[in-house]
Amino acid sequence: MTQPPGPLSGVRVLDLSRVLAGPWATQTLADLGAEVIKIERPGTGDDTRLWGPPFATTHEGTRGDAAYFFCANRGKKSVTLDMASPEGAEAIRDLARTCDVVVENFKVGGLKKYGLDFASLSAINSRLVYCSITGFGQTGPDAHRAGYDYMIQAMGGLMSITGQADGAPGAEPMKVGVAVVDLFTGLYASNAIMAALLHARATGEGQHVDIALFDVQAAMLANQATNYFVSGIAPTRMGNAHPNLAPYQPFACSDGMVIIAVGNDSQFRNLAKALGVEALGQDPRFATNAARVQHRLELGTSLSALTAAYSMKALMKLLEAAGVPCGPVNTVDQVFEEPQALHRGLVVEQSRDDLAQPVRTVASPIRLSKTPVGYDAPPPRLGQHTDEVLGGLKPT
């Protein structure tokens, strides 16, 4: 059965970005059917091709690209050009004339000297959606500064609410285990690009999309930010506890840990009944969520003593039957062994002619009933499509 064209079929994207936030945005566009042309430095390419180990292995047994590169670059065409040379910059300008979108993550003003900034490219293509991804945005006192995920997690408050509470073993500000600011920035960028594309199609008018990691991290504070706005008290690290709900944390079993995520009072009463302590659901200290949050330590101690007698499987079976949300604390390998992951097809496997093993990446979580995402090509070899793409340019 032939797959229908993706919803962004016919959209051409010039990807001048590298590492993660920009490539994450453009991979989303590629999954949705856009043609994404990734410009890379001759000889080295995107920095993440070298960010290993682990590395893939070629048919000859030599070192291939790093796994990191694979995670954000499927479905793209790799073109090697030196934008610092007049010829390379001119070739990129020629490509921009044919494109709907440009994505770049250079420092503010960094592309102006090559004639590849928004003003220069919009002058030759007025419908162009030009997305700039930087640490701090195009304006403001910090606009000139470089920004990296780790430092933005710290500066943007995320590390102040992540990790064990002061006084607990191992207490210190903690980063998240993946570059979550970069990933969220990529998602905000792809959303903004699609909104700007709708405007461009309606009016013929392109625009400059300004996305900053710092702004994104501030937005990601979500309820923790509004908790502060309402209370005037800055949230602090609470380990695995939730600032607004209880019990909403991991509990130890005989063979691992299970998250119990109680979202309302009836779920808590069901939890207490399932664990054989129905009276706990009526206890004034725990009868309402506000009371449970106030007495979270006592509640956690009581529940931990009960869950320790169960295996993970037995506890989850018991709680699921009672309508209490719960789930295992999985390792990464266990995630992709989950029956739900297998059913949903969360692993994409693609072949690349230079590698001895298939390239496996995580599928897009987007599910569209009429125009599903597609996985037309694996992450490309460096410069794989240079001749194809540049050979298709019409003389100007």
Salt bridges, closest charged atoms under 4 A:
ASP15 OD2 - LYS76 NZ 3.48
ASP31 OD2 - ARG74 NH2 2.85
GLU35 OE1 - ARG12 NE 2.97
GLU35 OE2 - LYS77 NZ 2.97
GLU40 OE2 - ARG49 NH2 2.68
ASP46 OD2 - LYS38 NZ 2.87
ASP47 OD1 - ARG41 NH2 2.27
ASP65 OD2 - ARG49 NH1 2.79
ASP65 OD2 - ARG352 NH2 2.87
GLU90 OE1 - ARG93 NH2 2.83
ASP94 OD1 - ARG97 NH1 2.58
ASP100 OD1 - ARG127 NE 3.66
ASP142 OD1 - ARG145 NH1 3.82
ASP166 OD1 - ARG237 NH2 2.45
GLU205 OE1 - HIS199 NE2 2.83
ASP265 OD1 - ARG292 NH2 3.01
ASP283 OD2 - ARG285 NH2 2.81
GLU298 OE1 - ARG285 NH1 3.02
GLU298 OE2 - HIS295 ND1 2.86
GLU349 OE1 - ARG360 NE 3.64
ASP353 OD1 - ARG381 NE 3.11
ASP354 OD1 - ARG352 NE 2.79
GLU388 OE2 - LYS77 NZ 3.08
